[in-house]
Amino acid sequence: MSGHSLIAARAGRWALNLYAALGLAYLFAPIAVIVAFSFNQPSGHFNIEWRQFTLANWQAPFADRALTDALWVSLRIAALSTLVSTVLGTMIAIALSRYRFPGSGAVNLLLVLPVTTPEIVVGSSLAAMFLGQNVIDFGMVTITIAHILFQLSFVAIIVRARLRDFDWTLEQAAQDLGAPPLRTFLTVTLPLILPGILAAALLSFALSIDDFIITFFNAGSTVTFPLQIFGASRVRIPPQVHVLATVILLVSVGLLVAGTILEHRRRRPNRVD
């Protein structure tokens, strides 16, 4: 390679790295602002202008009772909807990956639709369905059902991607050795696809905590964390909003790091002394 070509290649790599760094900075700048303003002491009702550094906000993270209650509502809904959608989505992914049956193509299409359809369409459609049935009052039940329906697609798609390179002969080998189907699944299949299931569950949980549009159409009088922030932002934005958001961020990052470490240890070959 000539000198000019080497210089051009290095310049291209530097430009690409700079472009990637700027892109990441653009993506993470709002998160950095949220974390920084959790240590801000606002002078009025709106914590949107930096005034003074303080730790008082972290000493009373649950000072805003309405905001705290809304957070617990969101956590309960997210936990239940994530549990149900993870179980159902994993079963759907296994069925689509392992078996070929009439209508499997239609199922694949139906799984992609909630992901690609705008949330306002999904939310209004679910609200119309609940109104048409006239048997369920709008509230936690309708929010949970709505979240399960859109989380299900994400779980099935992620777990199915994990199963794409799965060696199904491992199950056959376990059954040839006398393991029943349930034990084969629990001891062979599940441990191998568990990282994909956990990733799908974490994403579903985050989507449920974050969702606003679908929840807005199906909430009724129930107030979730995003709805509370939206409603309160018209009159005040307390620093506890940034504190609780930072806590959620730290928990999410902690779970991600813990999952990465466990996956690395699982894949690391055992040393034989």
C-alpha positions in Angstrom: 0.0 0.0 0.0 1.4 3.4 -1.0 1.9 6.3 1.4 -1.1 8.3 0.1 -3.4 5.3 0.3 -2.2 4.6 3.9 -2.9 8.2 4.9 -6.3 8.2 3.2 -7.2 5.0 5.0 -6.2 6.4 8.4 -8.0 9.6 7.7 -11.1 7.6 6.8 -10.9 5.7 10.0 -10.5 8.9 12.1 -13.4 10.5 10.3 -15.6 7.4 10.9 -14.7 7.3 14.6 -15.4 11.0 14.9 -18.7 10.6 13.3 -19.6 7.7 15.6 -18.5 9.7 18.6 -20.6 12.7 17.6 -23.6 10.4 17.0 -23.2 8.8 20.4 -22.8 12.2 22.1 -26.0 13.4 20.4 -27.9 10.3 21.7 -26.6 10.4 25.2 -26.7 14.2 25.7 -30.3 14.2 27.0 -29.5 11.4 29.4 -26.5 13.4 30.7 -28.8 16.4 31.2 -31.3 14.4 33.2 -28.6 13.1 35.5 -27.0 16.5 35.9 -30.3 18.2 36.7 -31.1 15.7 39.4 -28.4 17.6 41.4 -29.8 21.0 40.6 -31.5 23.3 43.0 -34.2 25.1 41.0 -35.4 28.6 42.0 -39.0 28.0 40.9 -41.4 25.3 39.9 -39.5 24.3 36.8 -36.2 22.4 37.1 -35.0 23.4 33.6 -32.3 26.0 34.3 -29.1 25.2 36.2 -28.9 27.2 39.4 -26.8 25.5 42.1 -25.4 22.0 42.8 -27.2 20.2 45.7 -27.6 16.8 47.1 -31.0 17.6 48.7 -32.9 16.1 45.9 -31.3 12.7 46.4 -32.0 12.9 50.1 -35.7 13.0 49.5 -36.2 11.2 46.1 -39.8 10.3 47.0 -40.8 13.7 48.3 -43.4 14.2 45.5 -46.1 11.7 46.6 -48.1 11.8 43.3 -45.0 11.2 41.2 -43.9 8.3 43.5 -47.4 6.7 43.4 -47.4 6.9 39.6 -44.0 5.3 39.5 -45.1 2.3 41.6 -48.2 1.9 39.3 -45.9 1.8 36.2 -43.6 -0.7 37.9 -46.5 -3.0 38.8 -47.9 -2.8 35.3 -44.4 -3.3 33.7 -43.6 -6.3 35.9 -46.9 -8.1 35.2 -47.0 -7.4 31.5 -43.3 -8.3 31.1 -43.8 -11.6 32.8 -46.8 -12.6 30.7 -45.4 -11.3 27.4 -42.1 -13.0 28.0 -43.7 -16.4 28.6 -46.1 -16.2 25.7 -43.5 -14.6 23.3 -40.9 -17.3 24.1 -43.5 -20.0 23.4 -44.4 -18.4 20.1 -40.8 -18.0 19.1 -40.0 -21.7 19.8 -43.0 -22.8 17.9 -42.2 -20.7 14.9 -38.5 -21.7 14.9 -39.0 -25.4 15.5 -42.1 -26.3 13.6 -43.6 -25.5 10.1 -47.4 -25.4 10.2 -50.1 -23.8 8.0 -50.4 -20.2 8.8 -46.9 -19.7 10.2 -46.2 -17.0 7.6 -49.3 -15.1 8.7 -48.2 -15.4 12.3 -44.8 -13.9 11.4 -46.6 -11.0 9.7 -48.9 -10.4 12.6 -45.9 -10.3 15.0 -44.2 -7.6 12.9 -47.3 -5.4 12.6 -47.4 -4.1 16.2 -43.7 -3.1 15.9 -44.1 -1.3 12.6 -47.5 0.2 13.3 -47.5 3.8 14.8 -48.4 3.7 18.5 -51.3 6.1 18.1 -52.9 3.5 15.8 -52.3 0.7 18.2 -53.5 2.7 21.2 -56.7 4.0 19.6 -57.5 0.6 18.2 -57.2 -1.0 21.6 -59.3 1.7 23.2 -62.0 1.2 20.6 -61.9 -2.6 21.3 -62.3 -2.1 25.0 -65.1 0.4 24.5 -66.8 -1.9 22.1 -66.7 -4.8 24.6 -68.0 -2.6 27.4 -67.1 -5.2 30.0 -63.8 -3.8 31.3 -63.4 -0.5 33.0 -60.4 1.5 31.8 -57.5 1.3 34.3 -54.7 -1.0 35.2 -56.3 -4.0 33.6 -56.7 -2.4 30.2 -53.2 -0.8 30.4 -51.7 -4.2 31.3 -53.5 -6.0 28.4 -52.4 -3.2 26.0 -48.8 -3.5 27.1 -48.8 -7.3 26.8 -50.1 -7.0 23.2 -47.3 -4.8 22.0 -44.5 -6.4 24.2 -45.4 -9.8 22.8 -44.0 -8.9 19.4 -40.7 -7.7 20.7 -40.2 -10.7 22.8 -41.0 -13.2 20.0 -38.8 -11.4 17.5 -35.8 -11.2 19.9 -36.1 -14.8 21.1 -36.6 -16.1 17.6 -33.4 -14.3 16.5 -31.6 -16.2 19.4 -33.1 -19.5 18.1 -32.0 -18.9 14.5 -28.7 -20.8 15.0 -29.9 -23.1 17.7 -28.9 -26.8 17.2 -32.1 -28.8 17.7 -30.2 -32.0 17.6 -29.2 -31.3 21.2 -32.8 -31.9 22.3 -32.9 -35.1 20.3 -29.7 -36.3 22.0 -31.1 -35.6 25.4 -34.3 -37.4 24.6 -32.3 -40.4 23.2 -30.6 -40.5 26.6 -34.0 -40.9 28.3 -34.8 -37.3 29.3 -38.6 -36.5 29.0 -39.6 -33.4 27.0 -40.1 -31.1 30.0 -36.7 -32.0 31.5 -35.1 -31.6 28.1 -36.5 -28.1 27.8 -35.5 -27.1 31.3 -31.9 -28.5 31.2 -31.0 -28.1 27.5 -33.1 -25.6 25.6 -33.9 -23.0 28.2 -30.3 -22.4 29.5 -29.1 -21.9 25.9 -31.8 -19.4 25.0 -31.9 -17.7 28.4 -29.7 -14.8 27.4 -32.1 -13.9 24.5 -35.1 -14.3 26.9 -33.6 -12.0 29.5 -32.7 -9.4 26.8 -36.3 -9.5 25.5 -37.7 -9.2 29.0 -35.5 -6.2 29.8 -36.5 -4.5 26.6 -40.1 -5.2 27.2 -39.9 -3.8 30.8 -38.2 -0.7 29.6 -40.8 -0.2 26.8 -43.6 -0.6 29.3 -42.2 1.9 31.8 -41.6 4.4 28.9 -44.8 4.0 27.0 -47.1 7.1 26.9 -49.3 7.0 23.8 -50.8 3.5 24.1 -51.2 4.0 27.8 -52.8 7.4 27.3 -55.6 5.9 25.2 -56.3 3.0 27.7 -55.5 4.5 31.1 -58.8 5.9 32.2 -58.3 7.4 35.7 -55.1 5.4 36.3 -51.9 7.6 36.2 -48.6 6.0 35.2 -45.2 7.6 35.5 -45.1 9.1 32.0 -48.7 10.4 32.3 -47.9 12.0 35.6 -44.8 13.8 34.3 -46.8 15.0 31.2 -49.6 16.3 33.3 -47.4 17.9 35.9 -45.1 19.5 33.4 -47.7 22.2 32.6 -47.5 23.7 36.1 -44.2 22.4 37.5 -41.3 20.0 36.9 -39.9 19.0 40.3 -36.3 17.8 40.6 -37.6 14.4 41.8 -38.5 13.7 38.2 -34.9 13.8 37.3 -33.9 11.8 40.4 -36.3 9.0 39.8 -35.4 8.9 36.1 -31.8 8.6 37.0 -32.6 5.8 39.4 -34.4 3.9 36.7 -31.4 4.6 34.4 -28.9 3.3 37.0 -31.0 0.1 37.6 -31.2 -0.5 33.9 -27.5 -0.1 33.3 -26.8 -2.3 36.4 -28.9 -5.1 35.0 -27.3 -4.8 31.6 -23.8 -4.9 33.1 -24.7 -7.8 35.3 -26.2 -9.7 32.4 -23.1 -9.1 30.3 -20.8 -10.3 33.0 -22.8 -13.5 33.6 -22.9 -14.2 29.8 -19.2 -13.7 29.6 -18.6 -16.0 32.5 -20.9 -18.6 31.0 -19.1 -18.6 27.6 -15.6 -18.5 29.1 -14.1 -22.1 28.9 -13.5 -23.8 32.2 -9.9 -24.2 33.1 -8.7 -27.7 33.7 -5.7 -27.8 36.1 
